[in-house]
């Protein structure tokens, strides 16, 4: 069994913000695989299943995502090697797609929460959202909507990330990384 987690914040006001790129990608995967809902309040999130894939959108808000991930991990007895977290990444330019196993949180509060609850050695699909000019603008930036230019390539980028995520459940990280690495468009 695989657990694929998309990070984001619940609520309409956050739906199409940069911080919710993980939710948007998991929504695409749910549609693509015709997953069915398994949601339960004990999971602290929206949970869906298709074959051997579980898709999770924590509803705990970003800073407490680990509560939801831990609940699903424990209930389904999922190993860390079979967990993939899709998240926004300020350190990558908009449109970039990278993959890694384990590592630090890079200041991402959702990853910090997950690390505290289950450890760090899970796979990550890092979706670059760029960063604002000043560090003091980060909170407003990640909670803002994509620009018109960014929206032009958003659905294609989400589809690529979704396809790469499914490949990670079948092939080693190195193979998927070399096939799907996407650099930002200049």
N, C-alpha and C positions, 0 to 999 in steps of 0.2 A: 504494500500500500504506500502511496505517495501523498504527501501533504503539500499543497501549493498555496502559499499565503500571499495575498495582495495587501499591501499596507495603504491605509488611508484613514480619513475621518468620516464618520456617519453623518448624514444630513444633507439636504438639498443644497444648502449654502456652500458646501465643500465639494460637491459632486464633480465638477470639472476643473478643479484646481490642480496645480503642479504636484502638491503633496499627495494627491489621490491617483497618481498614475498607476500604482499597484492595484487599486480597486478596478480601474478602467480595464486593465489587462486581464484580471481575473474574470470580470464580466464578459469579456470577449471569449475567454476559455470556456466559461459556463455555456455560452451560446454555441460555440464551436463543437463542444462535446455533448451537447444536449443533457447536461448534468441535471439531476433532480435534487430538490431541497431536502436537507436532513437537519435543518436548523432546530436548535433547542436552546433554551435560556442557559443551560449549564455550559454551553460552549462560548458564551459571551461574544457571539458573532454569527454571521450568516454562513452556513456550511452547506456545500453541495457535493454530490458524488456522481461519478461516471466511471464505470469499470473499476480499475484499481487506483483511481485518482480522487482525492478529496480537495476541494477548493474552499478556502476560508477567507472571509472578509471580517476581521475583528470589528466589533461595534463598541469597543471600549475607549475609543479615541486613541490617537497615535501613541501617546506617552504610556499607555497601559496595554499595548498590543500583546505583550508576552503572556498576560493572563489567559487570553483566548487561545493562543498557540499552545500553551502548556496543557490546557483542558482537553483540546482535541488530540494532542500528542499522547497524553496519558490514556485517554479513553480507547484510542485505536492502537495503542502500543507501537507507535511509529518511531523508528530509529532516526537519529539526527541526520544521517547520510541520506535519508529519504524525505527531507524537508527542504523546500525551495521557497525563498522569500523574495518577492518582487517589490522593489521600492525605488523611490526617487533619489537622485544623487546630485547634490549641489556641486561636487567636485568634478563632474563631467559636463561638457557642453551640451546644450539642448540637442536631443536626437541621438546621442551616443548610447550604445548598448554594450555593457561589459558583464562578465561573469566571474565569480570567485567562490571559493570554498573557505568558510571561516573568516577570521580576521576581526578587526575592531569595528566599532559602530560609525566611525567618522563623524561623530557628533549627532547622528540621526537618532532621535528619541525613540522611534519605534524599534529600531535595532537594539538600542540600549536595553529596552524593556524585555525584548525576546532573549537577549544574551543573559540577562539576570535570571530569567525563569527557566531556560532550558540549556544554556551554554551557547558557545559561538560557532561550533563546527557544523553549520548547515550551509547549503548553497544559497548564493545570492544572485539575483538578476538585477543589475544596477542600471537604471534608466536615467540618463543625464538630463537635468533640467536647467543647467547653467546656474549662475549665481548673480545676485544684485551687485551694484557697484560698491556698496558699503555693507559691512558685516551687521550693522545695526538694522538693516532692512530685511534680514533673512526671514523673520517670522511673517511679515507682510508679503514677501515675495513667494514663499512656498504656498501660502494660502490664497494667492491670486490666480485668476484664470489664465489660460494660455493666450498668447497674443494671436492676432489674425494670421501672421506668418507661420507661427508654430502650429496652428490648427490645420493648415493646409497639408501638413505631413503627418499629423497625429495618428490618424487611423491606420496608415501604412506602418508606422513605427510600432504601434500597439500590436498589430498583427504579427510583425516580425518577432517581437518579444514573446508573444504567446506561442508561436511556432517553436522558437528556441527553447522555451520552457518545457514544452512537450518532448522535445528531443532530449533534454536533460534527464528525463525519466527512462530513456532507452539507451543512451550513449554516454561515454565518459565526458567530463567537463571540457577537457582539452579539445576533443573533436568538435563539440558543439561550439566552443569558443572560437575556433578557427573558421568555422562555417558561418557563424552568425554575427561576428563582431561588426558593429556598425559605428562608424565614426560620424561625428557631427557634420552636417552639410554647411559649407561656408557660403 
